[in-house]
Amino acid sequence: MNKGDLIDAVAGAAGITKGQAGDAVNAVFEGIQKTLKKGDKAQFVGFGTFSVSKSSKRR
């Protein structure tokens, strides 16, 4: 599934236009990005947890 597929699914499930669904999906992604940029994690029970971690430099 890509972003377009997700927008289509949200539009169908919620009975809203693709434009409205696109706005909603973008708002969710932006919220997750802002949370991660602050160094916090975004956790969604039953879906997943998003976090930023630092890894050592590779040779």
Secondary structure as UniProt FT lines:
FT   HELIX           3..14
FT   HELIX           18..37
FT   TURN            38..39
FT   STRAND          42..44
FT   TURN            45..47
FT   STRAND          48..50
//
